[in-house]
């Protein structure tokens, strides 16, 4: 079992930055893929970014490419999402997700492939 706790959300003006963190605890010695998802108000959950265990492979949704950066520190069991040039449409609850992987270069953007989820952190961007 793995427990995930997100932090770093808050209220920011458009054009500003936030850095989300996700701390993992529990059975963290296995290889895990990590992803960030978000659910805007009244909308479906969507994938934002994903990263392989090694960190060598990453993926970003088109809407955030060039503005968001996902990274991980396996020694500290953390994954981060640096969000720059924030827009009002980035307002959402952001969730960290993880799942075991047998490959250090694999990742997925499909929510159904993630078995572990954090509780979410609210990001509100004012225009």
Contact map, one row per residue, 1 for C-alpha under 8 A:
1110000000000000000000000110000000000000000000000000000000000000000000000000000000000000000000000000000000000000000000000000000
1111000000000000000000011111000000000000000000000000000000000000000000000000000000000000000000000000000000000000000100000000000
1111100000000000000000011100000000000000000000000000000000000000000000000000000000000000000000000000000000000000000111000000000
0111110000000000000001111000000000000000000000000000000000000000000000000000000000000000000000011000000000000000000111100000000
0011111000000000000001110000000000000000000000000000000000000000000000000000000000000000000000010000000000000000000001110000000
0001111100000000000111100000000000000000000000000000000000000000000000000000000000000000000000110000000000000000000001111000000
0000111110000000000111000000000000000000000000000000000000000000000000000000000000000000000000000000000000000000000000001000000
0000011111000000011110000000000000000000000000000000000000000000000000000000000000000000000000000000000000000000000000001000000
0000001111100000011100000000000000000000000000000000000000000000000000000000000000000000000000000000000000000000000000001111000
0000000111110000010000000000000000000000000000000000000000000000000000000000000000000000000000000000000000000000000000001111000
0000000011111000000000000000000000000000000000000000000000000000000000000000000000000000000000000000000000000000000000000011110
0000000001111101110000000000000000000000000000000000000000000000000000000000000000000000000000000000000000000000000000000011110
0000000000111111000000000000000000000000000000000000000000000000000000000000000000000100000000000000000000000000000000000000111
0000000000011111000000000000000000000000000000000000000000000000000000000000000000001111000000000000000000000000000000000000111
0000000000001111100000000000000000000000000000000000000000000000000000000000000000011110000000000000000000000000000000000000000
0000000000011111110000000000000000000000000000000000000000000000000000000000000000011100000000000000000000000000000000000000000
0000000000010011111000000000000000000000000000000000000000000000000000000000000001111100000000000000000000000000000000000000000
0000000111010001111100000000000000000000000000000000000000000000000000000000000001110000000000000000000000000000000000000000000
0000000110000000111110000000000000000000000000000000000000000000000000000000000111100000000000000000000000000000000000000000000
0000011110000000011111000000000000000000000000000000000000000000000000000000000111100000000000000000000000000000000000000000000
0000011100000000001111100000000000000000000000000000000000000000000000000000011110000000000000000000000000000000000000000000000
0001111000000000000111110000000000000000000000000000000000000000000000000000011100000000000000010000000000000000000001000000000
0001110000000000000011111000000000000000000000000000000000000000000000000000111000000000000000000000000000000000000000000000000
0111100000000000000001111101000000000000000000000000000000000000000000000000110000000000000000000000000000000000000000000000000
0111000000000000000000111111000000000000000000000000000000000000000000000000100000000000000000000000000000000000000000000000000
1110000000000000000000011111000000000000000000000000000000000000000000000000000000000000000000000000000000000000000000000000000
1100000000000000000000001111110000000000000000000000000000000000000000000000000000000000000000000000000000000000000000000000000
0100000000000000000000011111111100000000000000000000000000000000000000000000100000000000000000000000000000000000000000000000000
0000000000000000000000000011111000000000000000000000000000000000000000000000000000000000000000000000000000000000000000000000000
0000000000000000000000000011111100000000000000000000000000000000000000000000000000000000000000000001100000000000000000000000000
0000000000000000000000000001111110000000000000000000100000000000000000000000000000000000000000000001111100000000000000000000000
0000000000000000000000000001011111000000000000000001100000000000000000000000000000000000000000000111100000000000000000000000000
0000000000000000000000000000001111100000000000000111100000000000000000000000000000000000000000000111100001110000000000000000000
0000000000000000000000000000000111110000000000000111100000000000000000000000001000000000000000011110000000100000000000000000000
0000000000000000000000000000000011111000000000111110000000000000000000000000000000000000000000011100000000011000000000000000000
0000000000000000000000000000000001111100000000111100000000000000000000000000000010000000000001111000000000000000000000000000000
0000000000000000000000000000000000111110000011111000000000000000000000000000000000000000000001111000000000000000000000000000000
0000000000000000000000000000000000011111000011110000000000000000000000000000000000000000000111100000000000000000000000000000000
0000000000000000000000000000000000001111101111000000000000000000000000000000000000000000000111000000000000000000000000000000000
0000000000000000000000000000000000000111111110000000000000000000000000000000000000000000111110000000000000000000000000000000000
0000000000000000000000000000000000000011111000000000000000000000000000000000000000000000001100000000000000000000000000000000000
0000000000000000000000000000000000000001111100000000000000000000000000000000000000000000000000000000000000000000000000000000000
0000000000000000000000000000000000000011111110000000000000000000000000000000000000000000000000000000000000000000000000000000000
0000000000000000000000000000000000000011011111000000000000000000000000000000000000000000000000000000000000000000000000000000000
0000000000000000000000000000000000001111001111100000000000000000000000000000000000000000000000000000000000000000000000000000000
0000000000000000000000000000000000001110000111110000000000000000000000000000000000000000000000000000000000000000000000000000000
0000000000000000000000000000000000111100000011111100000000001000000000000000000000000000000000000000000000001110000000000000000
0000000000000000000000000000000000111100000001111100000000011001000000000000000000000000000000000000000000000000000000000000000
0000000000000000000000000000000000111000000000111110000001111000000001000000000000000000000000000000000000001000000000000000000
0000000000000000000000000000000011110000000000111111000001110000000001000000000000000000000000000000000000111000000000000000000
0000000000000000000000000000000011100000000000001111101111100000000001110000000000000000000000000000000001100000000000000000000
0000000000000000000000000000000111000000000000000111111111000000000000000000000000000000000000000000000111100000000000000000000
0000000000000000000000000000001111000000000000000011111100000000000000000000000000000000000000000000101111100000000000000000000
0000000000000000000000000000000000000000000000000001111110000000000000000000000000000000000000000000000110000000000000000000000
0000000000000000000000000000000000000000000000000011111111000000000000110000000000000000000000000000000010000000000000000000000
0000000000000000000000000000000000000000000000000011111111000000000000000000000000000000000000000000000010000000000000000000000
0000000000000000000000000000000000000000000000000011011111100000000000000000000000000000000000000000000011100000000000000000000
0000000000000000000000000000000000000000000000001111001111110000000001000000000000000000000000000000000000100000000000000000000
0000000000000000000000000000000000000000000000001110000011111000000000000000000000000000000000000000000000001000000000000000000
0000000000000000000000000000000000000000000000011100000001111101100100000000000000000000000000000000000000000000000000000000000
0000000000000000000000000000000000000000000000111000000000111111100000000000000000000000000000000000000000000000000000000000000
0000000000000000000000000000000000000000000000000000000000011111100000000000000000000000000000000000000000000000000000000000000
0000000000000000000000000000000000000000000000000000000000001111100000000000000000000000000000000000000000000000000000000000000
0000000000000000000000000000000000000000000000010000000000011111111100000000000000000000000000000000000000000000000000000000000
0000000000000000000000000000000000000000000000000000000000011111111100000000000000000000000000000000000000000000000000000000000
0000000000000000000000000000000000000000000000000000000000000001111110000000000000000000000000000000000000000000000000000000000
0000000000000000000000000000000000000000000000000000000000000001111110000000000000111100000000000000000000000000000000000000000
0000000000000000000000000000000000000000000000000000000000010001111111000000000011110000000000000000000000000000000000000000000
0000000000000000000000000000000000000000000000000000000000000000011111100000000111100000000000000000000000000000000000000000000
0000000000000000000000000000000000000000000000001110000001000000000111110000001111000000000000000000000000000000000000000000000
0000000000000000000000000000000000000000000000000010001000000000000011111000001110000000000000000000000000000000000000000000000
0000000000000000000000000000000000000000000000000010001000000000000001111100111100000000000000000000000000000000000000000000000
0000000000000000000000000000000000000000000000000000000000000000000000111111111000000000000000000000000000000000000000000000000
0000000000000000000000000000000000000000000000000000000000000000000000011111110000000000000000000000000000000000000000000000000
0000000000000000000000000000000000000000000000000000000000000000000000001111110000000000000000000000000000000000000000000000000
0000000000000000000000000000000000000000000000000000000000000000000000001111110000000000000000000000000000000000000000000000000
0000000000000000000000111001000000000000000000000000000000000000000000011111111000000000000000000000000000000000000000000000000
0000000000000000000011110000000000000000000000000000000000000000000000011111111100000000000000000000000000000000000000000000000
0000000000000000000011100000000001000000000000000000000000000000000001111000111110000000000000000000000000000000000000000000000
0000000000000000001111000000000000000000000000000000000000000000000011110000011111000000000000000000000000000000000000000000000
0000000000000000001110000000000000010000000000000000000000000000000111100000001111100000000000000000000000000000000000000000000
0000000000000000111100000000000000000000000000000000000000000000000111000000000111110000000000000000000000000000000000000000000
0000000000000000111100000000000000000000000000000000000000000000001110000000000011111100000000000000000000000000000000000000000
0000000000000011110000000000000000000000000000000000000000000000001100000000000001111100000000000000000000000000000000000000000
0000000000000111100000000000000000000000000000000000000000000000001000000000000000111110000000000000000000000000000000000000000
0000000000001111100000000000000000000000000000000000000000000000001000000000000000111111010000000000000000000000000000000000100
0000000000000110000000000000000000000000000000000000000000000000000000000000000000001111111000000000000000000000000000000000111
0000000000000100000000000000000000000000000000000000000000000000000000000000000000000111111000000000000000000000000000000001111
0000000000000000000000000000000000000001000000000000000000000000000000000000000000000011111000000000000000000000000000000000100
0000000000000000000000000000000000000001000000000000000000000000000000000000000000000111111100000000000000000000000000000011100
0000000000000000000000000000000000000001100000000000000000000000000000000000000000000011111110000000000000000000000000000111100
0000000000000000000000000000000000000111100000000000000000000000000000000000000000000000011111000000000000000000000000000111000
0000000000000000000000000000000000000111000000000000000000000000000000000000000000000000001111100000000000000000000000011110000
0000000000000000000000000000000000011110000000000000000000000000000000000000000000000000000111110000000000000000000000011110000
0000010000000000000000000000000000011100000000000000000000000000000000000000000000000000000011111000000000000000000011111000000
0001110000000000000001000000000001111000000000000000000000000000000000000000000000000000000001111100000000000000000011010000000
0001000000000000000000000000000001111000000000000000000000000000000000000000000000000000000000111110000000000000011111000000000
0000000000000000000000000000000111100000000000000000000000000000000000000000000000000000000000011111000000000000011110000000000
0000000000000000000000000000000111000000000000000000000000000000000000000000000000000000000000001111100000000000111100000000000
0000000000000000000000000000011110000000000000000000000000000000000000000000000000000000000000000111110000000000000000000000000
0000000000000000000000000000011110000000000000000000100000000000000000000000000000000000000000000011111101000000000000000000000
0000000000000000000000000000001000000000000000000000000000000000000000000000000000000000000000000001111100000000000000000000000
0000000000000000000000000000001000000000000000000000100000000000000000000000000000000000000000000000111111000000000000000000000
0000000000000000000000000000001000000000000000000001110000000000000000000000000000000000000000000000111111000000000000000000000
0000000000000000000000000000000000000000000000000001111110000000000000000000000000000000000000000000001111100000000000000000000
0000000000000000000000000000000010000000000000000011100010000000000000000000000000000000000000000000101111110000000000000000000
0000000000000000000000000000000011000000000000000111100011000000000000000000000000000000000000000000000011111000000000000000000
0000000000000000000000000000000010100000000000000100000000000000000000000000000000000000000000000000000001111100100000000000000
0000000000000000000000000000000000100000000000101100000000100000000000000000000000000000000000000000000000111110100000000000000
0000000000000000000000000000000000000000000000100000000000000000000000000000000000000000000000000000000000011111110000000000000
0000000000000000000000000000000000000000000000100000000000000000000000000000000000000000000000000000000000001111110000000000000
0000000000000000000000000000000000000000000000000000000000000000000000000000000000000000000000000000000000000111111000000000000
0000000000000000000000000000000000000000000000000000000000000000000000000000000000000000000000000010000000011111111000000000000
0000000000000000000000000000000000000000000000000000000000000000000000000000000000000000000000001110000000000111111110000000000
0000000000000000000000000000000000000000000000000000000000000000000000000000000000000000000000001110000000000001111110000000000
0111000000000000000000000000000000000000000000000000000000000000000000000000000000000000000000001110000000000000011111000000000
0011000000000000000000000000000000000000000000000000000000000000000000000000000000000000000000111100000000000000011111100000000
0011110000000000000001000000000000000000000000000000000000000000000000000000000000000000000000111000000000000000000111110000000
0001110000000000000000000000000000000000000000000000000000000000000000000000000000000000000000100000000000000000000011111000000
0000110000000000000000000000000000000000000000000000000000000000000000000000000000000000000011110000000000000000000001111100000
0000011111000000000000000000000000000000000000000000000000000000000000000000000000000000000011100000000000000000000000111110000
0000000011000000000000000000000000000000000000000000000000000000000000000000000000000000001111000000000000000000000000011111000
0000000011110000000000000000000000000000000000000000000000000000000000000000000000000000011111000000000000000000000000001111100
0000000011110000000000000000000000000000000000000000000000000000000000000000000000000001011100000000000000000000000000000111110
0000000000111100000000000000000000000000000000000000000000000000000000000000000000000111111000000000000000000000000000000011111
0000000000111100000000000000000000000000000000000000000000000000000000000000000000000011000000000000000000000000000000000001111
0000000000001100000000000000000000000000000000000000000000000000000000000000000000000011000000000000000000000000000000000000111
